[in-house]
């Protein structure tokens, strides 16, 4: 799929604004939605919002996957794979991290970042107040990404 400004803008808004804002405002509902195996939450959300722009939805349901895990301290995480980004600043992955009591909430993104003519990726986070933090390059395997966010999460206690 080539670059499409409507799809780019919609994806950017979902990934960088809507999803983190909703997660920080209503974490119980968001987590319940992510954990419901019948819901493919991300597929449905992206499909509805992209189709509202009048564009044909270009992705397959299988391009949206979610895998949840638990840290040694009892906190949880959800690793979300999205369709391959078509442009910089769009996300290949999202990682939600939350403590059992929901007092610690983290929203990480793995964003496309052009480097000398080829696509590379960087790990970032969006805070409750909408601040965007860049942590730099990261491995592009689920275990490598989870390991990196785990380091950040553990050091922020």
Secondary structure as a PSIPRED ss2 file (coil, helix, strand):
# PSIPRED VFORMAT (PSIPRED V4.0)

   1 X C   1.000  0.000  0.000
   2 X C   1.000  0.000  0.000
   3 X C   1.000  0.000  0.000
   4 X C   1.000  0.000  0.000
   5 X H   0.000  1.000  0.000
   6 X H   0.000  1.000  0.000
   7 X H   0.000  1.000  0.000
   8 X H   0.000  1.000  0.000
   9 X H   0.000  1.000  0.000
  10 X H   0.000  1.000  0.000
  11 X H   0.000  1.000  0.000
  12 X H   0.000  1.000  0.000
  13 X H   0.000  1.000  0.000
  14 X H   0.000  1.000  0.000
  15 X H   0.000  1.000  0.000
  16 X H   0.000  1.000  0.000
  17 X H   0.000  1.000  0.000
  18 X H   0.000  1.000  0.000
  19 X H   0.000  1.000  0.000
  20 X H   0.000  1.000  0.000
  21 X H   0.000  1.000  0.000
  22 X H   0.000  1.000  0.000
  23 X H   0.000  1.000  0.000
  24 X H   0.000  1.000  0.000
  25 X H   0.000  1.000  0.000
  26 X C   1.000  0.000  0.000
  27 X H   0.000  1.000  0.000
  28 X H   0.000  1.000  0.000
  29 X H   0.000  1.000  0.000
  30 X H   0.000  1.000  0.000
  31 X H   0.000  1.000  0.000
  32 X H   0.000  1.000  0.000
  33 X H   0.000  1.000  0.000
  34 X H   0.000  1.000  0.000
  35 X H   0.000  1.000  0.000
  36 X C   1.000  0.000  0.000
  37 X C   1.000  0.000  0.000
  38 X C   1.000  0.000  0.000
  39 X C   1.000  0.000  0.000
  40 X C   1.000  0.000  0.000
  41 X H   0.000  1.000  0.000
  42 X H   0.000  1.000  0.000
  43 X H   0.000  1.000  0.000
  44 X H   0.000  1.000  0.000
  45 X H   0.000  1.000  0.000
  46 X H   0.000  1.000  0.000
  47 X H   0.000  1.000  0.000
  48 X H   0.000  1.000  0.000
  49 X H   0.000  1.000  0.000
  50 X H   0.000  1.000  0.000
  51 X H   0.000  1.000  0.000
  52 X C   1.000  0.000  0.000
  53 X C   1.000  0.000  0.000
  54 X C   1.000  0.000  0.000
  55 X C   1.000  0.000  0.000
  56 X C   1.000  0.000  0.000
  57 X C   1.000  0.000  0.000
  58 X C   1.000  0.000  0.000
  59 X C   1.000  0.000  0.000
  60 X C   1.000  0.000  0.000
  61 X H   0.000  1.000  0.000
  62 X H   0.000  1.000  0.000
  63 X H   0.000  1.000  0.000
  64 X C   1.000  0.000  0.000
  65 X E   0.000  0.000  1.000
  66 X E   0.000  0.000  1.000
  67 X E   0.000  0.000  1.000
  68 X E   0.000  0.000  1.000
  69 X E   0.000  0.000  1.000
  70 X E   0.000  0.000  1.000
  71 X C   1.000  0.000  0.000
  72 X C   1.000  0.000  0.000
  73 X C   1.000  0.000  0.000
  74 X C   1.000  0.000  0.000
  75 X C   1.000  0.000  0.000
  76 X E   0.000  0.000  1.000
  77 X E   0.000  0.000  1.000
  78 X E   0.000  0.000  1.000
  79 X E   0.000  0.000  1.000
  80 X E   0.000  0.000  1.000
  81 X E   0.000  0.000  1.000
  82 X C   1.000  0.000  0.000
  83 X C   1.000  0.000  0.000
  84 X C   1.000  0.000  0.000
  85 X C   1.000  0.000  0.000
  86 X C   1.000  0.000  0.000
  87 X C   1.000  0.000  0.000
  88 X C   1.000  0.000  0.000
  89 X C   1.000  0.000  0.000
  90 X C   1.000  0.000  0.000
  91 X E   0.000  0.000  1.000
  92 X E   0.000  0.000  1.000
  93 X E   0.000  0.000  1.000
  94 X E   0.000  0.000  1.000
  95 X E   0.000  0.000  1.000
  96 X E   0.000  0.000  1.000
  97 X E   0.000  0.000  1.000
  98 X E   0.000  0.000  1.000
  99 X C   1.000  0.000  0.000
 100 X C   1.000  0.000  0.000
 101 X C   1.000  0.000  0.000
 102 X C   1.000  0.000  0.000
 103 X C   1.000  0.000  0.000
 104 X C   1.000  0.000  0.000
 105 X E   0.000  0.000  1.000
 106 X E   0.000  0.000  1.000
 107 X E   0.000  0.000  1.000
 108 X E   0.000  0.000  1.000
 109 X E   0.000  0.000  1.000
 110 X E   0.000  0.000  1.000
 111 X E   0.000  0.000  1.000
 112 X E   0.000  0.000  1.000
 113 X E   0.000  0.000  1.000
 114 X E   0.000  0.000  1.000
 115 X E   0.000  0.000  1.000
 116 X C   1.000  0.000  0.000
 117 X C   1.000  0.000  0.000
 118 X E   0.000  0.000  1.000
 119 X E   0.000  0.000  1.000
 120 X E   0.000  0.000  1.000
 121 X E   0.000  0.000  1.000
 122 X E   0.000  0.000  1.000
 123 X E   0.000  0.000  1.000
 124 X E   0.000  0.000  1.000
 125 X E   0.000  0.000  1.000
 126 X E   0.000  0.000  1.000
 127 X C   1.000  0.000  0.000
 128 X C   1.000  0.000  0.000
 129 X C   1.000  0.000  0.000
 130 X C   1.000  0.000  0.000
 131 X C   1.000  0.000  0.000
 132 X E   0.000  0.000  1.000
 133 X E   0.000  0.000  1.000
 134 X E   0.000  0.000  1.000
 135 X E   0.000  0.000  1.000
 136 X E   0.000  0.000  1.000
 137 X E   0.000  0.000  1.000
 138 X C   1.000  0.000  0.000
 139 X C   1.000  0.000  0.000
 140 X C   1.000  0.000  0.000
 141 X C   1.000  0.000  0.000
 142 X H   0.000  1.000  0.000
 143 X H   0.000  1.000  0.000
 144 X H   0.000  1.000  0.000
 145 X H   0.000  1.000  0.000
 146 X H   0.000  1.000  0.000
 147 X H   0.000  1.000  0.000
 148 X H   0.000  1.000  0.000
 149 X H   0.000  1.000  0.000
 150 X H   0.000  1.000  0.000
 151 X H   0.000  1.000  0.000
 152 X H   0.000  1.000  0.000
 153 X H   0.000  1.000  0.000
 154 X H   0.000  1.000  0.000
 155 X H   0.000  1.000  0.000
 156 X C   1.000  0.000  0.000
 157 X C   1.000  0.000  0.000
